[in-house]
């Protein structure tokens, strides 16, 4: 690499002093928008100047609302939260651009290109949210269906052991639920069956009892 002379170094320093960014208000606004664009498309979610504590609370509420049951579900829920945060940023920038002097109409004419760019980013964010929600809902539906089938099987085994007067540990058969969770699920299942009987006989207690006696269930 060629060595830089003292004269060249001094010239470079002088040029740097003359290039300190945009001077006019218009230039500063363009520069600010460029930084915002990076914030809308970059990987960093919380930008300098944004309230990180508010983001964390905002993010937690959205993620928790999806009740993720696996790390992958939580990751997808977090993606939705992050995109919603970016969407709020787009709207805040748009409102700022439209609050210029002369009213919204004048501000719109002066910032047409910037507003068009924001609209493109907003559409992209909506597409990401829509696709992420689709994946999350499909994943949760599959998991909950499998969990429901496993719980039904565990309840059948629990009732078998109960009939035989034997204790039952669902984890010994590979089920992830605890004994207490299985007991609660079994009681809920029995109440559901009782409610179906009651509805079938118009919630007439005498008819329900007669039916249960006839079937040998009481």
C-alpha positions as CSV (number, residue, x, y, z in Angstrom):
1,X,0.0,0.0,0.0
2,X,1.4,3.4,-1.0
3,X,2.4,5.7,1.9
4,X,0.2,8.9,2.2
5,X,2.3,12.1,2.4
6,X,1.7,14.7,5.0
7,X,0.3,17.0,2.3
8,X,-2.2,14.5,1.2
9,X,-3.3,13.7,4.8
10,X,-3.8,17.4,5.5
11,X,-5.9,17.7,2.3
12,X,-8.1,14.8,3.3
13,X,-8.7,16.3,6.7
14,X,-9.6,19.6,5.1
15,X,-12.1,17.9,2.8
16,X,-13.6,16.0,5.6
17,X,-14.2,19.3,7.5
18,X,-16.1,20.6,4.5
19,X,-18.3,17.5,4.2
20,X,-20.2,17.3,7.5
21,X,-23.6,16.4,6.1
22,X,-26.6,18.4,4.7
23,X,-26.8,22.0,5.7
24,X,-30.3,23.0,4.4
25,X,-33.5,22.0,6.1
26,X,-34.5,20.1,3.0
27,X,-31.2,18.2,3.0
28,X,-31.5,17.4,6.7
29,X,-35.0,16.1,6.1
30,X,-33.8,13.8,3.3
31,X,-31.0,12.6,5.5
32,X,-33.4,11.9,8.3
33,X,-35.7,10.0,6.0
34,X,-32.8,7.9,4.8
35,X,-32.0,7.0,8.4
36,X,-35.6,6.1,8.9
37,X,-35.6,3.9,5.8
38,X,-32.8,1.9,7.3
39,X,-34.9,1.6,10.5
40,X,-37.8,0.3,8.6
41,X,-35.9,-2.3,6.6
42,X,-32.9,-3.1,8.8
43,X,-32.6,-5.9,11.4
44,X,-32.5,-3.5,14.4
45,X,-36.0,-3.3,15.9
46,X,-35.6,-0.4,18.4
47,X,-33.8,2.6,17.0
48,X,-31.8,5.2,18.8
49,X,-34.3,7.7,20.4
50,X,-37.1,5.1,20.7
51,X,-38.3,3.9,24.1
52,X,-36.9,0.5,24.6
53,X,-38.9,-0.1,27.8
54,X,-42.1,0.7,25.8
55,X,-41.0,-1.7,23.0
56,X,-40.4,-4.5,25.5
57,X,-43.8,-4.0,27.1
58,X,-45.5,-3.7,23.7
59,X,-43.7,-6.8,22.5
60,X,-44.5,-8.9,25.6
61,X,-48.2,-8.2,25.4
62,X,-48.4,-9.2,21.8
63,X,-46.3,-12.4,22.2
64,X,-48.2,-13.4,25.3
65,X,-51.6,-12.9,23.5
66,X,-50.7,-15.7,21.2
67,X,-49.9,-18.1,24.1
68,X,-47.0,-19.8,22.3
69,X,-46.4,-23.3,23.3
70,X,-43.1,-24.0,21.7
71,X,-39.9,-22.0,21.0
72,X,-40.8,-21.8,17.3
73,X,-44.2,-20.5,18.1
74,X,-42.7,-17.8,20.3
75,X,-40.2,-16.9,17.6
76,X,-43.1,-16.4,15.1
77,X,-45.1,-14.4,17.7
78,X,-42.0,-12.2,18.3
79,X,-41.8,-11.6,14.5
80,X,-45.4,-10.3,14.5
81,X,-44.7,-8.1,17.5
82,X,-41.6,-6.6,15.8
83,X,-43.4,-5.9,12.6
84,X,-46.2,-4.3,14.5
85,X,-43.6,-2.0,16.2
86,X,-42.3,-1.1,12.7
87,X,-45.8,-0.4,11.5
88,X,-46.3,2.0,14.3
89,X,-43.1,3.8,13.3
90,X,-44.3,4.1,9.7
91,X,-47.5,5.7,10.9
92,X,-45.7,8.1,13.2
93,X,-43.4,9.2,10.4
94,X,-46.4,9.6,8.1
95,X,-48.2,11.8,10.6
96,X,-45.0,13.9,11.1
97,X,-44.7,14.5,7.3
98,X,-48.4,15.6,7.1
99,X,-48.1,18.1,9.9
100,X,-46.1,20.6,7.9
101,X,-47.0,24.2,7.3
102,X,-49.9,24.9,5.0
103,X,-52.0,21.9,6.2
104,X,-52.1,18.2,5.1
105,X,-52.7,19.0,1.4
106,X,-49.6,21.1,1.1
107,X,-47.6,18.7,3.2
108,X,-48.7,15.8,1.0
109,X,-47.6,17.7,-2.2
110,X,-44.2,18.5,-0.7
111,X,-43.6,14.9,0.6
112,X,-45.3,12.8,-2.1
113,X,-42.2,10.7,-2.8
114,X,-41.5,10.1,0.9
115,X,-45.1,9.2,1.5
116,X,-45.1,6.8,-1.4
117,X,-42.0,5.1,0.0
118,X,-43.6,4.8,3.4
119,X,-46.7,3.2,1.7
120,X,-44.4,0.6,0.1
121,X,-42.8,-0.2,3.4
122,X,-46.2,-0.4,5.1
123,X,-47.5,-2.9,2.5
124,X,-44.3,-5.0,2.9
125,X,-44.8,-5.1,6.7
126,X,-48.4,-6.1,6.3
127,X,-47.4,-9.0,4.0
128,X,-44.8,-10.2,6.6
129,X,-47.4,-10.1,9.4
130,X,-50.0,-11.9,7.3
131,X,-47.6,-14.7,6.3
132,X,-46.2,-15.0,9.8
133,X,-49.6,-15.2,11.3
134,X,-50.5,-17.9,8.8
135,X,-47.5,-20.0,9.8
136,X,-48.1,-19.5,13.5
137,X,-51.8,-20.4,13.4
138,X,-51.1,-23.5,11.3
139,X,-48.4,-24.6,13.7
140,X,-50.6,-24.0,16.8
141,X,-53.5,-25.8,15.2
142,X,-51.3,-28.9,14.6
143,X,-49.9,-28.8,18.1
144,X,-53.3,-28.4,19.8
145,X,-54.8,-31.2,17.7
146,X,-52.0,-33.5,18.8
147,X,-52.2,-32.4,22.4
148,X,-56.0,-33.1,22.4
149,X,-55.5,-36.6,21.0
150,X,-52.8,-37.4,23.5
151,X,-55.0,-36.1,26.4
152,X,-58.0,-38.2,25.3
153,X,-55.7,-41.3,25.2
154,X,-54.3,-40.4,28.6
155,X,-57.8,-40.0,30.0
156,X,-58.9,-43.4,28.8
157,X,-55.8,-45.0,30.4
158,X,-56.5,-43.1,33.6
159,X,-60.1,-44.3,33.8
160,X,-58.9,-47.9,33.1
161,X,-56.5,-47.8,36.0
162,X,-59.1,-46.1,38.2
163,X,-61.6,-48.9,37.4
164,X,-58.9,-51.4,38.4
165,X,-58.1,-49.5,41.5
166,X,-54.6,-48.8,40.4
167,X,-52.7,-45.4,40.4
168,X,-51.7,-44.0,37.0
169,X,-48.7,-41.8,36.1
170,X,-49.2,-40.4,32.6
171,X,-45.5,-39.7,32.2
172,X,-44.7,-43.3,32.4
173,X,-46.5,-43.7,29.1
174,X,-44.8,-40.8,27.5
175,X,-47.4,-38.1,28.1
176,X,-46.2,-34.7,29.0
177,X,-49.1,-33.8,31.3
178,X,-48.8,-34.2,35.1
179,X,-51.0,-36.3,37.3
180,X,-52.9,-33.2,38.5
181,X,-53.4,-31.9,34.9
182,X,-54.7,-35.3,33.8
183,X,-57.1,-35.4,36.8
184,X,-58.5,-31.9,36.0
185,X,-58.9,-32.9,32.3
186,X,-60.7,-36.1,33.3
187,X,-63.1,-34.2,35.5
188,X,-63.7,-31.6,32.8
189,X,-64.5,-34.4,30.3
190,X,-67.0,-36.0,32.7
191,X,-68.7,-32.7,33.2
192,X,-68.9,-32.3,29.4
193,X,-70.5,-35.7,29.1
194,X,-73.0,-34.8,31.8
195,X,-73.8,-31.5,30.1
196,X,-74.5,-33.3,26.8
197,X,-76.9,-35.7,28.6
198,X,-78.7,-32.8,30.3
199,X,-79.0,-30.9,27.0
200,X,-80.4,-34.0,25.2
201,X,-83.2,-34.3,27.8
202,X,-84.0,-30.6,27.9
203,X,-82.3,-30.2,31.3
204,X,-85.1,-32.3,32.9
205,X,-83.4,-33.9,35.9
206,X,-85.9,-36.7,36.2
207,X,-85.4,-37.7,32.6
208,X,-81.7,-37.5,32.9
209,X,-81.6,-39.8,36.0
210,X,-84.0,-42.2,34.3
211,X,-81.8,-42.4,31.2
212,X,-78.6,-42.9,33.3
213,X,-80.3,-45.6,35.4
214,X,-81.4,-47.4,32.2
215,X,-77.9,-47.3,30.8
216,X,-76.5,-48.5,34.1
217,X,-74.4,-45.4,34.6
218,X,-75.8,-44.6,38.0
